[in-house]
Amino acid sequence: MKKIIGISFIALAMFMFSCNTNSDESVNIPEMSEELSLKSAEIAVAEVQAEAATTECDYEVEFFANVEGLLTRWWKMGQFFGWNNKLRYFENHCPDVEIEEGENDGYPKTITLNYGDSTVLNNGKVLSGEIVIEISAHRSSQDYSRLVSYNDFSVDSLLINGTSEVVVDKVDSTFRKFESAMTFVYPDGTTVTRTAERVWQWLAGLDTPEIQSDDVVIITGEVTGTIVWLDGTEETYSKTITTPLKRMAMCRYMVEGVVEVKIGGDLVSVLDYGYAEGDDECDQYALLTTDAGEEVIDLSERNYNGKAKQNQERNKNQNSNQNGNQNQNGNQNGNG
């Protein structure tokens, strides 16, 4: 069983938080071929979806693990969602829960969450499939850990299979360490095999485990992935969170944070979730920087295709034409 020393874990997390990229500094990304430039942007956006889905997965596990005692008692009484008016599920769309208890004071304990074909969240995301959480021991034990399996689990239309191990820091319970190995299958058939080591720190909401609307978490860490496109070509990449990602329970996407993606050790893209003015804004936009320059992208789009910049130019031209026509009409009316 993996163990970590609390003080070392916190020091590591604090070091990671301190290594933030200054968003005001210019990003120097070397020029690359048009094909690699497009692929790097596609990888960046694929990572956005994988990061968002992974965070939803981790958050589901966190919630049910944090209310494990209450959940077990209520499950035995057959009314484990008696408090669902406070949850983030839309109109009582909740997973079915099954619990198996071991012979050592109820441990090891297995919690199975079955989301069926469609469980809708208040932020619009749709969950389906199964999550299995194996809890080794009581939370107060030094042997406490969680092994999580995702079995044909989907966030929206992104299919996920794999495992994650979660360790809670023994000194500061606001810290979590997630080590995961997962496979993501995108709607168009693109596949990403991804290993990640991420650190969560709860900023708010941990002391109100039954209420999710006040939850705020910051996330740091690194990812290594291999993306396989439909034509069979593949690319291995790495991702580093250089400025902590900020997650708010009711937002669909991250509200702050910067990530860098590298291919072959070379920086190919930087994504800034918090480029817009105003803190904690729930929106679907981020600033993507590649060798082609900066572009505001819509995170809700499934694929990057360079159309955002084209649309901006087209809208700009349309507005210019409309203004020109209005001025022309105004001049004609004035002359009349």
N, C-alpha and C positions, 0 to 999 in steps of 0.2 A: 504494500500500500504506500502510495506516495505521501510524503509529509514535507512541509516547508516550515522554516523558522519564521515566525511572524515579523520580527524586526527586519530581517533580511528582505522579506517580501515587500514590506512597506517601503524600505529604502529603494528597492528596485523600482517600485511603482512611482515613487517621487522623482527618481532619476529620469524615468520615462516621461513624466509630466514636464520636467524641466527642459527636456530637449525639444522644445517647440520651435517650429519654423516661424520666422517673422513674416507675416503675410504682406508686409509693406515692401519687403525686399523683392527685387526682380528675380524671376525664375529663368535660369539659363538651361534650356533644353536643346541639345545638339540637333542639327538638321538631319533628317533621315529620309529614306525613300518614301514615296507616296503610299505604297502598300503598307509599309511598316507603320507609317504615321496613322493611317486609318485603323490598323489593327491595334495599335497602342490605345487609341481612343475607345475602341470597342471593348478592349480589356478593362479599361477604367470604368466604363459604364456597366459591364458585366459584374465587376467587383462591387459597384454600388448596390446592385440587386442582391448579390450574395451577402454583402455586409448587412443590408436591411433585413434579409430573411434570417440570417444567423442571429441577429440581435433579437428578432421576434421569438425565435426558438429559445434562446437563452433566457429571455424574459419570462416566457411561459414556465420554463423549468424553475426559475427563481421564485415566481409567484407561488406555485404549488408546493415547492420545497419549504418556503418560508411559512406557509400555513399548514404544514404537514400535520401537526398535532390536532388542530381544529378540524382539518379535512378528514383525518382518520376517525375522529369521534362522530362527526356528522355523517360520514359515509356509513358507519355502522348503524346509524339511525335512519339511513335512507334519505337524508335531506341535506346533502353536502353543498347544495347551492342555495341555501336559505338566505344568503347575503348577496345574491347576484345582482341586486339593484345597484351595488357599488362597484361592480366589475366593469371591465372594458369590453365586454361582449355585447353585441347589438341585440336588443330585444330578446334576452334570455337564450341566445344562441351560445350554448356552452358545451364543452366536451363531456362525453361520458367518462366516468372515473371508476376504476377497479383497483383495489388494494390487496396485496398479499403480504402478510406479516410472518416474520421468522419466529423461532422459538426463544430467542434471547431478548426478552422484553420487547418483542415485536420487530426485532431486527435480525437479519437484513430485511428491509421493507421495499417492496416494488409497487410503484404507482404507475398505472397505465392510463394514459389520456387518449381517448379515441374521439377525434374531431369529425368523423364521418366524411361525407362528401363536401360539406360546406358549413363552416362555423365562421360567422362574420364578426369582425371587430368594429368598435365605434369609429376607428380611423379609416374604415373602408377595406382593410386587408381581409382576405379570406383564407382561413386555415383548413386543412383537411389531412387525413391520414392519422398516424399514431406516433406518440412519444411515450417511451418507457423509461422511467426514472428508478434506478436502483440505489437506495440509500444504505450505506454500510452499517451505520451505527447512530446512536443518539447524537444530536448536535453538540452536546457538551464533551463528547468523547474525542480523544486525540486521533482516533481512527476514522473519524467522520469524513466521508467523501461521497460524491454522487457520480455514477456512471450512467450516461444518458444515451439511448439509442433512438434514432429517427428511422421509422419504417414507412417508406413511401409517403413521407410527410411533405405537404406542399404549403408554401406561402404564396398566395395568389396562384399563378400558374407555374411557379418554379418548384420542381420536384427535388426532394432532398432525401438522401440516405447516408447513414454514417453514425459515428459515435462522438461523444464529447465527455471529457472528465472534468468535473468541477471541484475545486478545492476552496474552502472558505478559510480565510486567514484566522489563526487562533488568537492573535493579539487584538487586531482591529477587524471586527466583523463586517465593516463596510466594504472590505476588499474581497473580490472573487478572482480566481484564476481559471480560465477556460482553455483546455487543450483539446482541439478537435481535429478529426479527419473525416471529411464529408465529400460527397459527390453531388453536384448540382446539374440538373438537366433543364435547359431553358426551353421555352415553347417552340422555338424554331429548330430544336434538336442539338444545338450547341451544348457541349459538356465541359464542365470544369471540375477537376479533382483538386481539392484544396485542403491544406493543413494550416492550422492557425494556432497561435498562442496569444491570448488576449487577457488583459486585466481590466476588471470593472471596479469602479468605486462609486458607491451610492452617495449622492449629495443630498437627497431628500427622499422621504417616503418609506424608508426601511423600518421606521418605528410605527408605521401604520400599515401592516402587511395586508389587511383586509380591504384597504382602499388603494386603488391604483392610479387615480387621476393626479396625485401629487408626486408621483415617482420621477426622479431625475437621476440619471447615471452618466458618468463620463467613462470613456473606453479608450485604452491604448493597446498597442500590440503590433504584431507582424504576421504576414501571411505569405505562404508559398503556394503557387497554383500552376496547373497546366490546363490550358484551354484548347479544346479540339473543335475546330470549325466543321461545317457540313461537308466541305470538300476533303476532309481527312487531314488537313494540315494542322499543326499544333504549335503552341508557343508556351514556354515556361517563363513565369514572371514572379516577381516578389512585390509585396506591398507593405509599406510602413506607415503607421499613423504618426505623423510628425507633430501635429497639434491635436490634443485629445478630442475625440468625437463626443458630442453631447446629445444624449437621447432623452426625450421627454415622452411620457407614457402615451399621451393622446396625439402625438405627431406621427405622421406616416414616414417621414424621413428624418435624418439627423438635422439638428438645427445649427450646429457648429462643428468645426474640426477641419483638418487638412490631412490628405493622404497623398503619398507619392508612390508611383508604380515604376518599377525598373524591369528592363529586359536585358539579360546578359550583363547585369551590373550597371547598365546605363539608364539614367533617368529618362523616361519617355512621356510621363504625364503627371500633372499635379491637379488634384480636385479639392476645391475649397467650398465646403458646405455653408460657411458663414460669411460669404463675401458681401452680402446685402446689408444695408444699414438696418439697425433694429435687432436687439437680442431676442432670442427665443421665438423667432417667427416660424410658424409651421407653414412651409411652402415646399414646392417640388423642384426648386431651382438651385443650381450650383455653378460655380465657375470652373471650367475645365481649361487647363493650359497644356498645349502640346507644342511641337516645333512649328506648327502653323500659326500659333498665337493663342489668344484668349477667346473663349466662347462660352456664353451662358447656355447651359443645357437643361432640358426638362428631364428630371429623374424618373418620371413616370413612363417615359418612352422605353420600349423594350430593347432597341438597338440604336447605337449612334450611327448616323449616316451623313453628318455634315449639313443637314438641312436647316438647322437652326440659323446658321449664318446666312444661308440663302434666303430664308424666310424674312430675316431682318432686312436684308437688302431689298427684297421684293416689296415689303411693307413700306420701307423708306421711299422707294420709287413711286409706289402707289400714292402715298401721302403727298409726295412732291407733285405728282400729276394732278391730284385732286386740288391741291392748293393753287396750282397753275391754272386749272380750269375755272376755279372760283374767281381768281383774279381777272381772268379773261372775261368771264361773264359780268363781273362787276364793272370792268372797263366798258363793255358793250352797253350795259344798262346806263352807265353814266353818260356815254356818248349819245345814247338814245334820248 
